[in-house]
Amino acid sequence: MTVQPIRLFGDPVLRTPADPVVDFDTELRRLIADLTDTMREQSGAGLAAPQLGVGLRVFTFDVDDVLGHLVNPVLEFPDEEEQDGPEGCLSIPGLYFDTKRRQNVIAKGFNGYGDPMQIVGTGLMARCVQHETDHLDGVLFVDRLDPAGRKEAMKAVRQAEWYDPAAPPTVKLNPHAAGSPFGLGR
């Protein structure tokens, strides 16, 4: 178990959809441990494998004293209720923007041993699960902002001390099917 460097906005791995996990082995469980250690070291609510440069569909979370992980997540939304509030990202350090998300989510997937599991989340847990699953799809939370919000976010990114102009960030527009801001077309 080791704390790893987190990839920052502009790194192409953050824009590349991750591959499904097919081997539930010691290497996967080591990745989960590294994700957990790194997330906790940075006081994050969640961390996805692409943020460590690993293109696999796995993330960890630490929300409301619930620590865990999910492999190959698939999201379902039991209702249309929304939340809107500040959201940040360890790959976009120090910047927070109000982001609309679904209030409730059901996430189905597997643990590190390949056993089926499910997370039923509301509020912050729902936000975290949606945010981390977006990472696995190559989507960042700033992609979910309205045009004015994206413009403000990009200006803040360019002014951030960690920003590297040699690796200019890009923002995807409307990343999911059916034009839905919540990916309901999937």
Salt bridges, closest charged atoms under 4 A:
ASP11 OD2 - ARG7 NH1 3.07
ASP62 OD2 - ARG40 NE 3.35
GLU76 OE2 - LYS108 NZ 3.40
GLU80 OE1 - ARG102 NH2 3.05
GLU87 OE2 - ARG101 NH2 2.80
GLU87 OE1 - ARG127 NH1 2.49
GLU87 OE2 - HIS131 ND1 2.60
ASP134 OD2 - ARG101 NH1 2.84
ASP134 OD2 - ARG144 NE 2.72
ASP134 OD1 - HIS176 NE2 3.63
ASP137 OD1 - ARG57 NH1 2.96
ASP137 OD2 - ARG186 NH1 2.70
ASP143 OD2 - ARG15 NH1 2.52
